[in-house]
C-alpha cells in the first residue's frame, strides 16, 4: 500500500535486529520512504549522523529505542542535541519502546526533540498517523 507521503530517509535505531527487520518490512509495505537505514546501536547511528560520510542521507524521521546497551536512547538524544554537527538536524524523533515506565513518558515530554513515545511493535496505523501529523502540508 502506497501512502501519499513519501519521505526520503527514515532511520531506525534498536539493538534488537528482529525489531529493526520487522519495522523495515512495515515501512517498505507502506512505501513511505525511499531509504531506510537501520542501526543496532545508538553509537553507530550517532556516527552516521555526525560523520555524514559517503552514502549519508539526511533523515526525515528517526525511530529510537530507549533501552540499549552502552548508549541508551536518552543519551543518544542528549548527545545529538549537544553536538555542533547535528544542531541543524531538526528531525522528529519518535521513541519506539517496550517500556511501560511512566517516568519514560514524562522524560520524553520534557525533551523537545522527542515528538512522541509509542509502544513496540511499530504498526501500520501508527506510521500513517505519524506521517499525517508531522509531514502533511
VENDALIN-V776309 format. One record per backbone hydrogen bond with DSSP energy under -1.0 kcal/mol. CO is the residue of the C=O (numbers start at 1). NH is the residue of the N-H. E is the energy in kcal/mol with one decimal. If there is no record, write none. Layout:
# VENDALIN-V776309
CO/NH/E
CO/NH/E
This chain:
# VENDALIN-V776309
7/34/-2.5
8/35/-1.8
9/60/-3.4
9/61/-1.0
10/37/-2.7
11/63/-3.0
12/39/-2.6
13/65/-2.4
16/20/-2.1
17/21/-2.2
18/22/-2.8
19/23/-2.7
20/24/-2.3
21/25/-2.4
22/26/-2.3
23/27/-2.5
24/28/-2.8
25/29/-2.6
26/30/-1.8
27/32/-1.4
30/3/-1.1
32/7/-3.6
35/10/-2.2
37/12/-2.9
39/14/-2.4
41/45/-1.9
42/46/-2.8
43/47/-2.6
44/48/-2.1
45/49/-2.4
46/50/-1.9
47/51/-2.8
48/52/-1.3
53/56/-2.1
61/11/-2.7
62/94/-3.2
63/13/-2.4
64/96/-2.7
66/68/-1.1
66/73/-2.9
69/71/-1.9
72/76/-2.2
73/77/-2.3
74/78/-2.4
75/79/-2.9
76/80/-2.7
77/81/-2.4
78/82/-1.3
83/86/-1.4
86/89/-1.8
92/62/-2.3
93/115/-2.6
94/64/-2.7
95/118/-3.2
97/120/-2.7
101/104/-1.4
101/105/-1.1
102/106/-2.3
103/107/-2.5
104/108/-2.6
105/109/-1.9
111/114/-1.2
113/93/-1.6
116/95/-2.8
118/97/-2.5
123/127/-2.4
124/128/-2.4
125/129/-2.1
126/130/-2.4
127/131/-2.8
128/132/-2.2
129/133/-2.5
130/134/-2.6
131/135/-2.0
